[in-house]
Structures are given as C-alpha cells and as structure tokens.
Amino acid sequence: MTFHAVRFPDGALGVLDLSDEWPRAAHGCAGCARTGASLRHVAQGAAVDAAVLLCGDCDPLRPTN
C-alpha cells in the first residue's frame, strides 16, 4: 500500500492509501486490486490521470444494511 494524492468529486484534495498496483491497474479496485467486482468511482488521481475505483470491501462509504 502506498499513499497517493487524489482529487475528490467536490474538488477537495486528499490522500488515500492505495494498492501498489494503482494506477497501473486502474481498471481494478485501487484498494485491493481486485477486478470483476462492482466498483465505485470515488476520486481521480491528483498527480496521475487515473480513476480511483473502490470495491464494496474497500469503500469506507459503502452503504450497509
């Protein structure tokens, strides 16, 4: 895991601890590098033009029942 600067949809800058595979594997979850799961776009890389996608297990804002 590595810290990366990201820009959230509201324009705020932040830092997320992301998989070492991100952004090379930007098509998968940025937290665990899992592919094929339902992913949610949560941010955009601030220094790298790549989407930050998270699966339900890694997304801290995922809805819970």
C-alpha positions as CSV (number, residue, x, y, z in Angstrom):
1,M,0.0,0.0,0.0
2,T,1.2,3.5,-0.9
3,F,-0.2,6.9,-0.2
4,H,-1.4,8.8,-3.3
5,A,-2.8,12.4,-3.7
6,V,-6.3,12.3,-5.1
7,R,-9.0,14.8,-6.1
8,F,-12.5,14.1,-4.9
9,P,-15.6,14.9,-6.9
10,D,-16.3,18.0,-4.9
11,G,-12.8,19.3,-5.9
12,A,-11.1,18.7,-2.5
13,L,-7.7,17.2,-2.4
14,G,-6.9,14.3,-0.2
15,V,-4.6,11.3,0.4
16,L,-5.6,7.7,0.1
17,D,-3.7,4.5,1.0
18,L,-4.0,2.6,-2.3
19,S,-2.7,-0.7,-3.7
20,D,0.8,-0.7,-5.1
21,E,-0.8,-1.8,-8.4
22,W,-2.6,1.5,-8.8
23,P,-2.5,3.4,-11.2
24,R,-1.0,0.7,-13.5
25,A,-4.1,-1.4,-12.8
26,A,-6.6,1.5,-12.8
27,H,-9.4,-0.8,-14.1
28,G,-9.5,-2.7,-10.8
29,C,-10.1,-1.7,-7.2
30,A,-7.5,0.9,-6.0
31,G,-7.6,-0.6,-2.5
32,C,-7.1,-4.3,-3.1
33,A,-6.5,-4.5,-6.9
34,R,-9.5,-6.9,-7.3
35,T,-11.1,-6.9,-10.7
36,G,-14.5,-8.0,-11.8
37,A,-16.2,-6.7,-8.7
38,S,-18.7,-3.9,-8.6
39,L,-16.5,-0.7,-8.4
40,R,-17.4,2.8,-7.4
41,H,-15.6,5.9,-8.7
42,V,-14.5,7.8,-5.6
43,A,-11.8,10.1,-6.8
44,Q,-9.3,11.0,-9.6
45,G,-5.5,10.8,-9.2
46,A,-4.1,14.3,-8.5
47,A,-0.7,13.6,-9.9
48,V,-1.7,10.8,-12.2
49,D,-4.6,10.9,-14.6
50,A,-6.3,7.7,-13.4
51,A,-9.6,7.0,-11.7
52,V,-9.7,5.8,-8.2
53,L,-12.2,2.9,-8.1
54,L,-13.1,1.0,-4.9
55,C,-14.9,-2.3,-4.4
56,G,-17.5,-2.7,-1.7
57,D,-15.0,-4.2,0.7
58,C,-12.5,-1.3,0.4
59,D,-15.0,1.6,0.1
60,P,-15.5,3.2,3.6
61,L,-18.7,5.0,2.4
62,R,-20.4,1.9,1.0
63,P,-24.0,1.5,2.1
64,T,-24.6,-1.1,4.8
65,N,-27.8,-2.8,5.7
